[in-house]
């Protein structure tokens, strides 16, 4: 019965265009804060927190325990996650109201529900699906080492550009000195 309900809702949602990749929002390159919507006591939350802290500790994490979620917290992206479970345990993520909330969300939503082989409607309508909570956290956060390399590269290019500009201006001043008006 659940499989039939799942297929029926998938057909309805597909017809609405909610699975369409063109409808999905791009993920932020460097989010300041990520809202993680999951159970505060779940193992998935610890995976996400540990991964974000390891990759880029500057990214803030707002944990929203689904039983007591607050009103409109500011964030750059939302991660909806839950560890594995039976089809019945994961069924809340196949509800139309959850799918509609994800589709209507003004922020990009990444979903990682259950195990890699589980697929929920929440994941199909999300802007991006990840196979695991760890993978979702990795997709949302830049790696500090990569950011450092990028900043160093920009600094080197800027120094070279300024050096060339300085040399050009020095040549102009020298030329003016040789050819007074």
Secondary structure by P-SEA (a helix, b strand, c coil): caaaaaaaaaaaaaaaccccccccccccccccbbbbbcccccaaaaaaaaaaaaccccbbbbbbccccccccccccbbbbbbcccccccccccccaaaaaaaaacccbbbbbccccccccccccccccccccaaaaaaaacccaaaaaaaaaaaaaaaaaaaaaaaaaaaaaaaaaaaccc
